[in-house]
Amino acid sequence: MDMIVPLAKTGAISSALNLWLAVPIGIVFGFALFHAGFTDSRRIAWAFYFKDVGVPVVMFSAIATGMLGLWGMSLIGVIDISLVYMLPTYLLPMAIGGLIFGIGMVVGGYCPGTAAASIATGKVDAMVFILGFLIGSMVFADFFPIWGDFYNSDYMGAYRLDQWLGIGLGPTVLIIVLIAVGGTLGMRYIQNKVWPTTEVDPQKDKITKLQGALIAVAVVIGFIFAFFPTESFIDDSVETPFYIVPKTTVSYASPDILPLEPVAVSGNGT
């Protein structure tokens, strides 16, 4: 079977159609965010207080589903992973950025994506959040010469967890599945301890049983995939997609110094 995904890069569809597909996909994604509770700032903020952990549970589910789906489609020859763009790692800047991002979510109750979906439902607080997001983006850009060097520091290329752990990609997939399952059960346990309820909700019981079945399926699939070697999923001997890597010799300390044009290099940073 010839690999057909990514559709645009394999020539299955045109680049123009690929862009237009973003519209219906975005609508479906927004619809999913709405039903997952991501368009309610209270539910997102409650997750940080363990009052309602539905949002992080959905995120854990999405990570595990996407990971297992990519692996499975690669094994049956539907998707060519070597053509999929992998986000390069800037370890320390990303860690600091993640901390700031988390603080913004607990204070504002949104991230940029969920705020945009919330605007579609008429949420005024989401509009205020987006306004603050845009102002913050402009401030970040205007003062970029101050923190530009740090922003582009600690570059590690397309660095994967299996490479960091020094184990195969299959066992790493299994570990992530188990972390997602353990995190879900742990957060549910803490929620019930911190915010106990005596109400009987038949619908909630049905959802819990469904989640239990899906967890069991994910764990079984994870154990199966753990025995497949890394090369069956991604061939590290093949040049990975190109990344935009900043010039390390350029200093952003002075606003009079303009950054050089980025260069396209392979995933190993050469």
C-alpha positions in Angstrom: 0.0 0.0 0.0 1.3 3.4 -1.0 1.4 5.9 1.9 -1.2 8.6 1.5 -0.8 10.7 4.6 0.2 13.6 5.0 -2.2 14.2 2.1 -0.6 17.3 0.7 3.0 16.1 1.0 2.2 12.8 -0.7 0.4 14.6 -3.5 -3.0 13.1 -2.7 -4.5 16.6 -2.5 -3.3 20.0 -3.6 -1.8 22.6 -1.2 -4.8 24.9 -1.8 -7.3 22.2 -0.8 -5.1 21.4 2.2 -5.5 24.9 3.4 -9.3 24.9 2.8 -9.7 21.7 4.7 -8.6 23.7 7.8 -12.0 25.4 7.8 -14.2 22.3 8.3 -11.5 20.7 10.6 -11.5 23.8 12.7 -15.3 23.7 13.0 -15.2 20.1 14.1 -12.4 20.8 16.5 -14.3 23.7 18.0 -17.4 21.6 18.3 -15.3 19.0 20.2 -13.8 21.6 22.5 -17.3 22.8 23.3 -18.6 19.4 24.3 -15.4 18.6 26.2 -15.9 21.6 28.3 -13.0 23.6 27.0 -15.1 26.6 26.2 -16.1 27.1 29.8 -13.4 29.1 31.7 -14.7 27.9 35.0 -14.1 24.3 34.1 -10.6 25.0 32.9 -9.8 26.9 36.1 -11.4 24.2 38.3 -9.0 21.7 36.9 -6.1 23.4 38.8 -8.1 23.1 42.0 -9.1 19.5 41.3 -12.8 20.5 41.4 -13.4 19.3 37.9 -10.6 17.3 36.2 -12.6 16.6 33.0 -10.4 19.0 31.0 -7.0 17.4 31.7 -8.6 13.9 31.4 -9.7 14.8 27.9 -6.1 16.1 27.2 -4.6 12.8 28.4 -7.1 10.9 26.2 -6.2 13.0 23.2 -2.5 12.5 23.7 -2.8 8.7 24.0 -5.3 8.5 21.1 -3.2 10.6 18.8 0.0 8.7 19.7 -1.5 5.3 19.2 -3.3 6.3 16.1 -0.1 7.7 14.4 1.8 4.5 15.4 -0.9 2.2 14.1 -1.4 4.1 10.8 2.3 4.0 10.3 2.6 0.3 10.9 -0.2 -0.5 8.3 1.5 1.9 5.8 -1.1 4.7 5.7 1.0 7.5 7.0 4.7 8.4 6.3 6.1 9.7 9.6 9.2 11.0 7.8 7.0 13.6 6.1 5.4 14.8 9.3 6.8 18.0 10.8 8.2 17.4 14.3 8.4 20.4 16.6 12.0 21.2 17.5 12.8 21.4 21.2 14.2 24.5 22.9 14.2 22.8 26.4 14.6 25.6 28.9 12.7 28.3 27.0 9.8 25.8 26.5 9.8 24.9 30.2 9.6 28.6 31.2 7.0 29.2 28.5 5.0 26.3 29.7 5.0 27.7 33.3 3.9 31.1 32.1 1.2 29.5 29.9 -0.1 27.5 32.9 -0.3 30.6 35.0 -2.2 32.3 32.2 -4.7 29.4 32.0 -5.5 29.3 35.7 -5.9 33.1 35.9 -7.8 33.6 32.6 -9.4 30.2 32.3 -8.5 29.9 28.6 -5.7 29.2 26.2 -5.7 31.0 22.8 -7.4 28.1 21.1 -10.2 27.5 23.6 -10.8 31.3 23.9 -11.3 31.5 20.1 -13.8 28.6 20.3 -15.5 30.3 23.3 -16.0 33.5 21.3 -18.0 31.5 18.8 -20.4 30.8 21.7 -20.7 34.5 22.6 -18.5 34.4 25.8 -17.5 38.0 26.7 -14.7 36.8 29.0 -13.2 35.0 26.1 -13.2 38.2 24.0 -11.4 40.0 26.8 -8.9 37.1 27.1 -8.2 37.3 23.3 -7.7 41.1 23.6 -5.1 40.5 26.4 -3.5 37.7 24.3 -3.1 40.1 21.3 -1.7 42.9 23.5 0.7 40.4 25.2 1.9 39.1 21.8 2.7 42.7 20.6 4.6 43.4 23.8 6.5 40.2 23.4 7.4 41.1 19.8 8.4 44.7 20.6 10.7 43.6 23.4 12.1 40.6 21.6 15.6 42.0 21.4 15.8 41.8 25.2 15.0 38.0 25.5 15.7 36.9 21.9 18.9 35.1 22.8 17.2 33.1 25.6 14.1 32.4 23.3 16.4 30.7 20.8 18.7 28.9 23.3 19.0 25.3 24.4 18.1 24.0 20.9 17.9 20.2 20.7 16.3 19.6 17.4 13.5 17.0 17.0 14.3 15.3 20.3 12.1 12.4 21.3 11.4 10.9 24.7 12.8 7.5 23.6 16.1 9.1 22.7 16.2 10.8 26.1 15.3 7.7 28.0 17.6 5.5 25.9 15.0 2.9 25.2 12.9 1.9 22.2 10.0 3.9 20.9 7.6 1.1 21.5 8.2 0.9 25.3 8.1 4.7 25.4 4.6 4.6 23.9 3.5 2.1 26.5 5.0 4.3 29.3 3.1 7.3 28.0 -0.1 5.3 27.9 0.4 4.1 31.5 1.2 7.7 32.6 -2.0 9.0 30.9 -4.0 6.2 32.6 -2.4 6.7 36.0 -2.8 10.5 35.7 -6.5 10.1 34.9 -7.2 7.8 37.7 -5.1 9.8 40.1 -6.8 13.1 39.3 -10.2 11.4 39.6 -9.3 10.1 43.0 -8.0 13.5 44.2 -11.2 15.2 42.9 -13.4 12.8 44.8 -11.3 13.3 48.0 -11.1 17.1 47.8 -14.6 17.7 46.4 -16.7 14.7 47.6 -20.3 14.4 46.4 -23.1 12.2 47.5 -25.3 12.8 44.4 -26.1 9.8 42.2 -25.7 10.5 38.6 -26.6 7.6 36.3 -25.2 9.4 33.3 -21.9 9.8 35.1 -21.8 6.1 35.9 -22.3 5.2 32.2 -19.5 7.6 31.2 -17.2 6.0 33.9 -17.8 2.5 32.6 -17.1 3.7 29.0 -13.9 5.4 30.1 -12.9 2.2 31.9 -13.4 0.2 28.7 -11.4 2.7 26.6 -8.6 2.7 29.2 -8.4 -1.1 29.0 -8.3 -1.0 25.2 -5.5 1.7 25.2 -3.4 -0.3 27.7 -3.7 -3.5 25.6 -2.8 -1.6 22.4 0.1 0.0 24.2 1.4 -3.4 25.3 1.1 -4.7 21.8 3.0 -1.7 20.3 5.7 -2.0 22.9 7.1 -5.0 21.0 7.5 -3.2 17.7 11.0 -1.8 17.1 11.5 2.0 16.6 12.5 1.4 12.9 9.0 0.1 12.2 7.6 3.5 13.0 10.2 6.0 12.1 13.5 5.4 10.4 16.2 7.5 12.1 18.6 6.8 9.2 16.4 8.9 6.9 16.7 12.6 6.9 13.9 14.1 8.9 11.7 17.1 7.9 13.5 20.4 7.7 13.4 22.8 10.6 13.9 26.5 10.9 16.9 26.9 13.2 18.1 30.3 14.4 21.7 31.5 13.8 23.4 30.9 17.1 26.0 33.6 16.4 23.4 36.4 16.2 22.9 38.6 19.3 19.5 40.2 19.9 20.7 42.3 22.8 20.7 45.5 20.7 17.6 46.6 18.8 20.0 47.9 16.1 21.1 44.4 15.2 18.6 42.6 13.0 18.4 38.8 13.1 19.7 36.9 10.1 17.4 35.0 7.9 16.6 31.5 9.3 18.2 28.6 7.6 16.6 25.2 6.8 18.6 22.3 8.1 18.0 18.7 8.8 16.7 17.4 12.1 20.1 16.7 13.5 21.0 20.4 13.5 23.7 20.1 10.8 
